[in-house]
Amino acid sequence: MSHFSTVKTQLRKKEYLKQALIDLGYVPQEGVNLVRGYRGQTVKAEMTIEMNSGGDIGFRFNESSKSYELVTDLDLWRQSIPVERFLAQVTQRYALNTVLDSTAQEGFQISEQKRNLDGSIELVVTRWDS
């Protein structure tokens, strides 16, 4: 019996997901790797984070929803924050990276970026038209 849980997300772009994980201090491995769980059970995922304690964290692409879903053994979750908070942090960094990339493509530059006490991130972007 598998102990793995799958959590749906709205994360669709692999490059923004990878950068979000890096921003949060994780070292994601790309390619089809195995996520380790209870008693040596494994499941495949396209992006994995090997954890020293507890079960690994993986993200695999769901073709029907066209998004990445989190896959991990929640019984072995040994992170300093609950899985819901982890996903909220990943989603926030993912959104930030999406905005930064989009604004850069439109010719904007970041003139100010600050993290507020409530955890939100405030950006000020500028663009000079000639």
C-alpha positions as CSV (number, residue, x, y, z in Angstrom):
1,M,0.0,0.0,0.0
2,S,1.5,3.3,-1.1
3,H,2.0,6.1,1.5
4,F,2.4,8.8,-1.2
5,S,0.1,11.8,-1.3
6,T,-0.4,14.0,-4.3
7,V,-1.3,17.7,-3.9
8,K,-2.6,19.6,-6.9
9,T,-1.1,23.0,-7.7
10,Q,-1.4,25.7,-10.4
11,L,2.3,25.6,-11.1
12,R,2.6,25.1,-14.9
13,K,6.1,26.3,-16.0
14,K,9.0,24.1,-15.0
15,E,11.6,26.9,-15.1
16,Y,9.7,29.1,-12.6
17,L,9.1,26.1,-10.3
18,K,12.8,25.2,-10.3
19,Q,13.8,28.8,-9.6
20,A,11.2,29.1,-6.8
21,L,12.7,26.0,-5.1
22,I,16.2,27.4,-5.5
23,D,15.1,30.7,-4.1
24,L,13.8,28.9,-1.0
25,G,17.2,27.1,-0.6
26,Y,16.4,23.7,-2.0
27,V,18.5,21.9,-4.6
28,P,16.0,20.4,-7.2
29,Q,17.1,17.6,-9.4
30,E,15.5,17.6,-12.9
31,G,14.7,14.6,-15.0
32,V,12.8,11.5,-14.1
33,N,14.0,10.6,-10.6
34,L,12.6,8.6,-7.7
35,V,10.9,10.2,-4.7
36,R,11.7,8.0,-1.6
37,G,9.0,7.3,1.0
38,Y,8.0,4.8,3.6
39,R,10.0,1.6,3.8
40,G,11.9,2.2,0.6
41,Q,8.8,2.8,-1.6
42,T,9.4,5.1,-4.5
43,V,7.4,7.0,-7.1
44,K,8.7,8.8,-10.2
45,A,8.7,12.6,-10.5
46,E,10.2,15.1,-13.0
47,M,11.7,17.3,-10.3
48,T,12.8,16.0,-7.0
49,I,14.3,17.3,-3.8
50,E,16.3,14.7,-1.9
51,M,15.8,15.2,1.9
52,N,18.2,14.0,4.6
53,S,15.5,13.4,7.1
54,G,11.9,12.3,6.2
55,G,10.6,11.5,2.8
56,D,11.8,13.2,-0.4
57,I,9.7,15.9,-2.1
58,G,8.8,15.6,-5.8
59,F,6.9,17.4,-8.5
60,R,5.4,15.5,-11.4
61,F,3.6,16.9,-14.4
62,N,-0.1,16.0,-14.6
63,E,-1.1,16.0,-18.3
64,S,-4.8,16.4,-17.7
65,S,-4.4,19.6,-15.6
66,K,-1.3,20.8,-17.4
67,S,0.4,21.6,-14.1
68,Y,2.9,20.1,-11.7
69,E,1.6,18.4,-8.6
70,L,3.5,17.8,-5.3
71,V,4.1,14.2,-4.5
72,T,5.6,13.1,-1.1
73,D,5.0,10.8,1.8
74,L,3.2,13.0,4.2
75,D,3.7,10.5,7.0
76,L,7.4,11.2,6.7
77,W,7.2,15.0,6.3
78,R,9.9,16.3,8.6
79,Q,10.3,19.9,7.3
80,S,10.3,22.8,9.7
81,I,7.0,24.0,8.2
82,P,3.7,22.2,7.3
83,V,3.3,21.1,3.7
84,E,0.6,23.7,3.2
85,R,3.0,26.5,4.2
86,F,5.7,25.0,2.0
87,L,3.4,25.0,-1.0
88,A,2.4,28.6,-0.2
89,Q,6.0,29.7,-0.2
90,V,6.8,27.8,-3.4
91,T,3.7,29.4,-5.1
92,Q,4.6,32.9,-3.9
93,R,8.2,32.6,-5.3
94,Y,6.8,31.0,-8.5
95,A,4.5,34.0,-9.0
96,L,7.3,36.4,-8.2
97,N,9.6,34.8,-10.8
98,T,6.7,34.8,-13.4
99,V,6.2,38.6,-12.8
100,L,9.9,39.4,-12.9
101,D,10.3,37.5,-16.2
102,S,7.2,39.1,-17.7
103,T,8.1,42.6,-16.7
104,A,11.7,42.2,-18.0
105,Q,10.3,41.0,-21.4
106,E,8.1,44.1,-21.5
107,G,11.2,46.3,-20.9
108,F,10.6,47.1,-17.2
109,Q,13.3,47.2,-14.6
110,I,12.9,46.5,-10.9
111,S,13.5,49.7,-9.0
112,E,12.4,48.4,-5.6
113,Q,11.6,45.1,-4.1
114,K,10.8,44.6,-0.4
115,R,9.4,41.9,1.8
116,N,6.6,43.1,4.1
117,L,6.1,42.0,7.7
118,D,3.1,39.9,6.6
119,G,5.2,38.0,4.2
120,S,4.0,39.7,1.0
121,I,6.4,41.0,-1.5
122,E,6.1,44.5,-2.9
123,L,7.6,45.4,-6.3
124,V,8.1,48.7,-8.0
125,V,8.9,48.5,-11.7
126,T,9.8,51.3,-14.1
127,R,10.2,51.6,-17.8
128,W,11.6,54.6,-19.7
129,D,10.0,55.1,-23.1
130,S,12.0,57.0,-25.7
